[in-house]
Amino acid sequence: MSAIRTTALRRTFGEVVAVDALELDVAEGEIFGLVGPDGAGKSTTMRMLTGILPPTSGQAEVAGCDVVRDPEGLKAHIGYMSQRFGLYPDLTVIENIDFYADIYGVPSRDRAVRTERLLGFSNLTPFQHRLAGNLSGGMKQKLGLACALIHTPRVLFLDEPTNGVDPVSRRDFWRILYQLVREGVTIFVSTAYLDEAERCNRLALLHQGRLLGLGTPDEVKQLMPGALLEIRTSAPRRTALLLREKLAQATVGLFGDRVHVAARDPAAAETQARQLVADAGFELHSLRPIEPSLEDVFVSVIAPQTAADAKTRVSLNT
């Protein structure tokens, strides 16, 4: 059964198309990731799915509720944690949770049990009387999650929940999410961290409001044309600049001290890269094919789209 379903979902702001004909079908009890660069339409999509922002056209159903016809009925079944979740810094941890329990109309008889469970769940019990404004970034995110869960939602929306959070807190946060999924909660999460996208059951790749790919992380990796080469030289940054300029049919990215080249014809790209590196006088440490990561796929799929959009803008302006 579907927890979230959209049909030709579209949202415009004047002449700007933020989300264009989005088709999604999210199953109950899965972690579904929405991945894309800034301006891709991730937050706009979430706001439509949570009933905050009406779509320009199309349909969306969440937890059996039509987001346009019954946005008030929808609220009882969902939790939503935006990028700037509305915690009150001058209230304690427990007071924030109690405030959101009031907002969601949680019965008094259920609050103590739910609050105690959420505090333990998020490891916030020792800090329940600390002001929210004095919490670390990771602890604030956990408190935001606890507040979004106080009414036991069926579907949880998280808009880049670990943005700016340290790696240890990110790991703890995802541990909590896995626990929620085991309890039957459906999680719809957007993330700027592609290593986090790997943890989702399925994900959608969004660019300028358009859906470019949909499936499991392994299925999305198949979107990358050709194969991927990893090149290590004595001058990685200069190598990347050189290959971007000379390998017209390939997508080149710099990852630390390694240059990744996605090419439709990897054999030809390897021959050409070896020659270019030698002619430039760089020492070649290694050149080998590797399995692509989601970041590689992201770069290889988005780059041609961005180039095509740029050409379109140029042609319109000439």
C-alpha positions as CSV (number, residue, x, y, z in Angstrom):
1,M,0.0,0.0,0.0
2,S,1.2,3.5,-0.8
3,A,2.0,6.0,2.0
4,I,2.6,8.8,-0.5
5,R,1.4,9.1,-4.1
6,T,1.7,12.0,-6.5
7,T,0.3,12.4,-10.0
8,A,1.6,15.1,-12.3
9,L,2.4,17.3,-9.3
10,R,3.4,20.8,-10.3
11,R,4.1,24.1,-8.6
12,T,5.0,27.4,-10.2
13,F,5.9,30.8,-8.8
14,G,5.0,33.2,-11.5
15,E,7.0,32.0,-14.5
16,V,9.4,29.9,-12.4
17,V,8.6,26.1,-12.4
18,A,9.7,24.8,-9.0
19,V,8.3,21.3,-9.4
20,D,7.3,19.9,-12.8
21,A,4.9,16.9,-13.3
22,L,6.3,14.9,-10.3
23,E,5.3,11.3,-10.2
24,L,6.1,9.4,-6.9
25,D,4.8,6.3,-5.2
26,V,6.2,5.7,-1.7
27,A,5.4,2.4,0.0
28,E,4.5,2.2,3.6
29,G,7.4,1.5,6.0
30,E,10.2,2.6,3.8
31,I,12.8,5.3,3.9
32,F,12.4,7.3,0.7
33,G,15.1,9.9,-0.1
34,L,14.7,13.0,-2.2
35,V,18.1,14.1,-3.6
36,G,19.1,17.2,-5.5
37,P,21.1,20.4,-5.5
38,D,19.9,23.6,-4.0
39,G,17.0,24.9,-6.0
40,A,16.0,21.4,-7.2
41,G,12.5,21.7,-5.7
42,K,13.0,19.4,-2.6
43,S,11.5,21.8,0.0
44,T,8.7,22.9,-2.3
45,T,7.8,19.2,-2.8
46,M,7.7,18.6,1.0
47,R,5.6,21.7,1.6
48,M,3.0,20.5,-0.9
49,L,3.0,17.0,0.5
50,T,2.4,18.3,4.0
51,G,-0.5,20.5,3.0
52,I,1.4,23.8,3.7
53,L,1.7,24.8,0.0
54,P,-1.1,24.1,-2.5
55,P,0.1,22.6,-5.8
56,T,-0.5,24.6,-9.0
57,S,-1.9,21.4,-10.6
58,G,-1.7,17.7,-10.2
59,Q,-2.7,15.5,-7.2
60,A,-1.0,14.2,-4.1
61,E,-2.3,11.7,-1.5
62,V,-0.5,11.1,1.8
63,A,-1.6,8.6,4.4
64,G,-4.9,8.2,2.5
65,C,-5.6,12.0,2.7
66,D,-5.8,14.3,-0.3
67,V,-3.4,17.1,0.4
68,V,-5.6,19.7,-1.3
69,R,-9.0,18.7,-0.2
70,D,-8.2,17.6,3.3
71,P,-5.0,19.4,4.6
72,E,-6.4,19.6,8.1
73,G,-7.2,15.9,8.3
74,L,-3.7,15.2,6.9
75,K,-2.0,16.8,9.9
76,A,-3.1,14.1,12.3
77,H,-1.2,11.5,10.3
78,I,2.1,13.2,9.5
79,G,5.1,14.7,11.3
80,Y,7.1,17.4,9.6
81,M,10.6,18.7,10.5
82,S,11.6,21.6,8.3
83,Q,15.2,22.8,7.8
84,R,14.6,25.4,10.5
85,F,12.4,23.5,12.9
86,G,10.6,25.8,15.3
87,L,12.1,25.0,18.6
88,Y,11.8,27.6,21.4
89,P,15.2,28.3,22.8
90,D,13.8,29.8,26.1
91,L,11.9,26.6,26.8
92,T,13.5,23.4,28.2
93,V,13.6,20.1,26.3
94,I,10.5,18.8,28.1
95,E,8.6,22.0,27.7
96,N,9.2,22.0,24.0
97,I,7.9,18.5,23.7
98,D,4.9,19.4,25.9
99,F,4.2,22.5,23.7
100,Y,4.0,20.4,20.5
101,A,1.8,17.8,22.3
102,D,-0.6,20.7,22.9
103,I,-0.4,21.7,19.3
104,Y,-1.2,18.2,18.1
105,G,-3.9,17.7,20.7
106,V,-2.2,14.7,22.4
107,P,-4.5,13.5,25.3
108,S,-3.0,14.2,28.8
109,R,-3.3,10.6,29.7
110,D,-0.9,9.6,26.9
111,R,1.7,12.3,27.3
112,A,3.8,11.0,30.1
113,V,4.4,7.6,28.5
114,R,5.0,9.1,25.0
115,T,7.4,11.8,26.3
116,E,9.4,9.3,28.4
117,R,9.7,7.0,25.5
118,L,10.8,9.8,23.1
119,L,13.4,11.2,25.6
120,G,14.9,7.7,25.9
121,F,14.6,7.0,22.2
122,S,16.6,10.2,21.4
123,N,19.0,9.9,24.4
124,L,17.7,13.3,25.7
125,T,16.6,12.1,29.1
126,P,19.6,13.5,30.9
127,F,19.0,16.9,29.2
128,Q,15.2,17.2,29.6
129,H,15.5,20.3,31.9
130,R,18.1,22.0,29.8
131,L,17.0,25.0,27.7
132,A,16.7,24.2,24.0
133,G,18.9,27.2,23.2
134,N,21.8,25.6,25.1
135,L,21.7,22.3,23.2
136,S,24.3,21.3,20.6
137,G,23.3,21.2,16.9
138,G,22.9,17.4,17.0
139,M,20.8,17.5,20.2
140,K,18.5,20.2,18.7
141,Q,17.9,18.0,15.7
142,K,17.0,15.1,18.0
143,L,14.6,17.3,20.0
144,G,13.0,18.5,16.8
145,L,12.5,14.9,15.8
146,A,11.0,14.1,19.2
147,C,8.6,17.0,18.8
148,A,7.6,15.8,15.3
149,L,6.9,12.3,16.7
150,I,4.9,13.2,19.9
151,H,1.5,12.5,18.2
152,T,2.7,9.2,16.7
153,P,2.5,10.0,12.9
154,R,2.2,7.4,10.2
155,V,4.4,9.4,7.8
156,L,7.4,11.5,8.8
157,F,8.8,14.3,6.6
158,L,12.3,15.4,7.2
159,D,13.8,18.3,5.2
160,E,17.6,18.0,5.3
161,P,17.5,17.0,9.0
162,T,21.3,16.6,9.4
163,N,22.5,19.6,7.6
164,G,25.4,21.1,9.5
165,V,25.3,18.3,12.1
166,D,28.6,16.6,13.1
167,P,29.2,13.0,11.8
168,V,28.6,11.3,15.1
169,S,25.3,13.0,15.6
170,R,24.3,12.2,12.0
171,R,25.0,8.5,12.7
172,D,22.9,8.6,15.8
173,F,20.1,10.4,14.0
174,W,20.0,7.7,11.3
175,R,20.0,5.0,14.0
176,I,16.8,6.5,15.3
177,L,15.3,6.6,11.8
178,Y,16.0,2.9,11.3
179,Q,14.3,2.2,14.6
180,L,11.2,4.2,13.5
181,V,11.0,2.2,10.2
182,R,11.0,-1.0,12.2
183,E,8.0,0.3,14.0
184,G,6.1,0.9,10.7
185,V,6.7,4.6,10.2
186,T,7.2,5.8,6.6
187,I,10.0,8.3,6.3
188,F,10.4,10.8,3.5
189,V,13.7,12.6,3.8
190,S,15.6,15.1,1.7
191,T,19.4,15.2,2.1
192,A,22.4,17.1,0.8
193,Y,24.6,14.2,1.9
194,L,24.9,11.6,-0.8
195,D,26.4,9.0,1.6
196,E,23.1,9.4,3.5
197,A,21.1,8.8,0.4
198,E,22.8,5.4,0.2
199,R,21.0,4.5,3.4
200,C,17.5,5.0,1.9
201,N,15.5,2.1,0.6
202,R,14.6,4.1,-2.6
203,L,15.4,7.6,-3.7
204,A,14.4,10.1,-6.3
205,L,17.0,12.3,-8.1
206,L,15.5,15.8,-8.6
207,H,16.9,18.7,-10.7
208,Q,15.2,22.0,-11.4
209,G,11.9,20.5,-10.4
210,R,12.2,17.5,-12.7
211,L,12.5,13.9,-11.8
212,L,15.7,12.5,-13.4
213,G,15.9,9.1,-11.7
214,L,14.0,6.9,-9.3
215,G,14.8,3.5,-7.7
216,T,17.0,1.9,-5.1
217,P,20.5,3.3,-4.7
218,D,21.9,0.5,-6.9
219,E,19.3,1.1,-9.6
220,V,20.0,4.9,-9.6
221,K,23.7,4.2,-10.1
222,Q,22.8,2.5,-13.4
223,L,21.8,5.9,-14.7
224,M,25.4,6.8,-15.3
225,P,26.3,6.2,-18.9
226,G,29.4,4.2,-19.7
227,A,31.9,3.6,-16.9
228,L,33.9,5.4,-14.3
229,L,37.7,5.9,-14.2
230,E,39.7,6.9,-11.2
231,I,42.9,8.8,-11.9
232,R,45.6,9.7,-9.3
233,T,48.4,12.0,-10.4
234,S,51.0,14.3,-8.8
235,A,48.8,17.3,-9.6
236,P,45.1,16.3,-9.1
237,R,43.5,19.7,-9.3
238,R,45.4,20.7,-12.5
239,T,44.7,17.2,-13.9
240,A,41.0,17.7,-13.3
241,L,41.0,21.1,-15.0
242,L,43.0,19.7,-18.0
243,L,40.6,16.8,-18.5
244,R,37.5,18.9,-18.2
245,E,38.9,21.1,-21.0
246,K,40.1,18.3,-23.3
247,L,37.7,15.4,-22.7
248,A,34.6,16.9,-24.2
249,Q,32.4,13.7,-24.1
250,A,33.2,12.9,-20.4
251,T,32.2,14.3,-17.0
252,V,35.1,15.1,-14.8
253,G,35.0,15.5,-11.0
254,L,37.6,16.0,-8.3
255,F,37.2,14.0,-5.1
256,G,40.1,14.8,-2.7
257,D,43.3,13.7,-4.5
258,R,41.4,11.5,-7.0
259,V,40.0,12.6,-10.4
260,H,36.9,10.7,-11.5
261,V,36.0,10.5,-15.2
262,A,32.6,9.3,-16.3
263,A,32.8,8.4,-20.0
264,R,30.5,6.6,-22.5
265,D,33.6,5.1,-24.1
266,P,35.9,4.4,-21.2
267,A,38.6,2.7,-23.3
268,A,39.0,5.8,-25.5
269,A,38.8,8.1,-22.4
270,E,41.6,6.1,-20.7
271,T,43.9,6.3,-23.7
272,Q,43.3,10.0,-24.1
273,A,43.7,10.7,-20.4
274,R,47.0,8.9,-20.2
275,Q,48.3,10.9,-23.1
276,L,47.1,14.3,-21.7
277,V,48.6,13.6,-18.3
278,A,51.9,12.6,-19.9
279,D,52.0,15.6,-22.2
280,A,51.3,17.9,-19.2
281,G,54.3,16.4,-17.4
282,F,52.2,15.1,-14.4
283,E,53.3,11.9,-12.8
284,L,50.5,9.2,-13.2
285,H,50.2,7.2,-10.0
286,S,47.2,5.1,-11.1
287,L,44.4,4.9,-13.5
288,R,41.7,2.2,-13.0
289,P,37.9,1.6,-13.5
290,I,35.9,1.8,-10.3
291,E,32.3,1.3,-9.2
292,P,30.4,4.6,-9.1
293,S,29.1,6.2,-5.9
294,L,25.8,8.1,-5.8
295,E,27.9,11.3,-5.9
296,D,29.5,10.2,-9.2
297,V,26.1,9.5,-10.6
298,F,24.8,12.8,-9.3
299,V,27.6,14.7,-11.1
300,S,27.3,12.7,-14.3
301,V,23.5,13.1,-14.6
302,I,23.2,16.7,-13.4
303,A,26.1,18.1,-15.5
304,P,24.6,17.4,-18.9
305,Q,21.2,18.8,-17.7
306,T,22.9,22.0,-16.5
307,A,24.8,22.4,-19.7
308,A,21.6,21.9,-21.8
309,D,19.8,24.4,-19.7
310,A,22.6,26.9,-20.1
311,K,22.5,26.5,-23.9
312,T,18.7,27.0,-23.9
313,R,19.1,30.2,-21.9
314,V,21.8,31.4,-24.3
315,S,19.6,30.7,-27.4
316,L,16.6,32.5,-25.8
317,N,18.7,35.5,-25.1
318,T,20.3,35.8,-28.6
